[in-house]
Amino acid sequence: MRIAVIGGGAAGFFAALTAKENHPESEVSIFEKSAKVLSKVKISGGGRCNVTNAVTEISGLIKAYPRGGNSLKKLFHQFSNLDAMQWFQSRGVPLVAQEDGCVFPKAQDSQVIIDCFFREAQRLGVVIHTFSCVSKLSPVEVNGL
């Protein structure tokens, strides 16, 4: 199977890494139209990368999303902010929660998040294509589907 992820931001990386972890035999590629991936991660949180929020109850977490909160509620039961924190920590990125609930890398530097994503992409064999704008998608028949 060949999997293409369009967009080299945090969500794109996370999707590609998850796809490769769950389908290790697949070819997984990230396509980013610009020269750099993860550029918003670099500047988020004033360069510290606000990873997530430390709210422990899903009911409290969805209050941050006034539109679509009910849809997210179902998703957060499958993968929550606490799962995201565990994901990074299990890959060597210690995190700290501030009093306001914002979660940052302990290093207070967004580069550790970027390095984690790149390290995981390399370990899993996810290919990253920059300057690769996807302008059209066409369905193809695969194994009679």
Secondary structure, 3 states (H helix, E strand, C coil): CEEEEECCCHHHHHHHHHHHHHCCCCEEEEECCCCCCCHHHHHHHHHCCCCEECCCCHHHHHHHCCCCHHHHHHHHHHCCHHHHHHHHHCCCCCEEECCCCEEEECCCCCHHHHHHHHHHHHHHCCEEECCCCCCCCCCCCCCCC
